[in-house]
Amino acid sequence: MNQDTNKPSSLGFYSADGHFQQVTSLTSHSLEFVSKSRLELEDLLKHNLLLERYEKCALIRDELLKRKLA
């Protein structure tokens, strides 16, 4: 079977607001946030900041930045 490694994958997930993420761009940490919308992520970020869960905040921030740059 000959596969083109430069061809982007058509497999992935859509978030609630329509953002598509290819399976190849996901990590085990980001999988938790893949189905959430941008607004849900922002609310989750605020909630985790209040609880001082800074590592989780960094993951959510990274997810928001990845979507902004896409």
URLIN-V258359 format. One record per residue. SS is DSSP state (A for helix, B for strand, O for the rest). Layout:
SS + SS
//
This chain:
O + O + O + O + O + O + O + O + O + O + O + B + B + B + O + O + O + O + O + B + B + B + A + A + A + O + O + O + O + A + A + A + A + O + O + O + O + A + A + A + A + A + A + A + A + A + A + A + A + A + O + O + O + A + A + A + A + A + A + A + A + A + A + A + A + A + A + A + A + O
//
